[in-house]
Amino acid sequence: MSMHLKRRLNCSMHSPFRSVLTSSSLLVAVLGTFLTGTALAVAPGPTPMTPSEKAVLQKAKALPGPMVREDTRVVINIPSRMLTVYYGDEIARHFPVGVGRIGYITPMGHFKVIRKIQNPGWENPYKALGKMRIAPGEENPLGTRWIGFHQNRLGEFGIHGTDTPASVGRFSSHGCVRMKVPDAEALFDLVDMGTPVDVVYEPVVIRREKQLVTVTVFADPFKKGTPTAEQVKAKILKQYPTAKVDEDRIALALSEPNEKSTVVAEVPIPPPPKEVQIKTNFEELKPQPGKAWISKPKPRVLQPVENVPSVPTTIYKP
C-alpha cells in the first residue's frame, strides 16, 4: 500500500468534506477483516445512563452556567473500547466506542478537542478528490457530529458517529473513535474546544462499587502487556490504602480476560465519629431540703478581666 493511500485511509478532516473512513459499500465488502477482536455487547439506540451518572449530571444541571464544566475531561481506553466523561473524579457518562484496528491503532496520549463540526460531509478516499462526496444525512459515514482531538502527518483524528453501528464496540476503524449517532450527539454537548482527551491503554480496569473493589480484564490486542497481580494490587492500595486485597482473586481474573467484573478487594467502612461526652454535675441538679425541685439558677460570678491593650498583641507559641 502506498504511503499516499495509507495517509488518506486515516480519519482526516482537512475540510468539512474530508474524512477517510471507508464507505458503507466498501465496509460491507471487507467486513470479515475490518471488524476485528471481540465485540462488546452494544445495544441499539442511545447508551442508557446509570443511576450514579444521572445523579452527577443532575447535580451539574443544578449549578449555574453551561453543562460543559471546567473540570470536564474525556478518557478513551483502547482495550475496553469505552469512552468515559469525567467531571473531576466523578463519572458523568460512559459510552461504547469503536477504535483503531490492528495496523491502525488509535493515537495514544494526552490531547484536547481542537474542532467541533455539526453535520459534517464525507469524501470517499478511494476516488479522486471531489469525485465522490456524501452530504450530511443518514448515509453519511461520520454520522451527525465530528469532534477532532489530534493532528499529525497522517491527518486529523476525531470522535464521530457512524452509519455502521455494528462497528461500535470493536477494533474497527482506521484510527478514529466511532460512536452510535445518539451517543456522539450527547458527547458533543458535554465537551468544548480545549476539553482534555486522554487516550490510554489499560487492559485492567479498576472500579469501586461502594465498599467493593472490582477489576475487569480485557484482552491485549496490540500486545503491549498486561500488568501482573502484584502491580494491580499496588495500584489498588495506592487508590484505597485501607483495602483488604485478595491477590489470588486478582491472579485468577488476570488468567481469564473475559471482560467481566471480579471482586478482588474490600474497603472497610470507617468507624463513626466518637460522640462528644458532655459532663454534667448532677449533684447540683438534686433537690435541696426545703426547696422545690425547680429553683432559680445561682447568679454566675464574673471574674475580673485584664485591661485589653489598644494595640493587639501577637502571641507566639513554640
Protein Blocks (a to p, Z undefined) as FASTA:
>chain_A
ZZklmmmmpccdfbfklccbdcfklmmmmmmmmpgcjdddddehjddddfklmmmmmmmm
mpgcjfbdfkbccdddfklopacddehjacfbdcddddddehiaccedddddfbdcehia
dddfkbcehkaccdedjklmnljadcdfbdcfkbccdddddfblklgopafbghiacddf
klmmmmmmmpcehiacdddddfbacddehjaccddddddfkonopadfklmmmmmmmmmm
mbccdfklmmmmmmmcghpacdfbdcddddddddddddddfklmpccehiafbdcddddd
ddddddddfbdcddddZZ
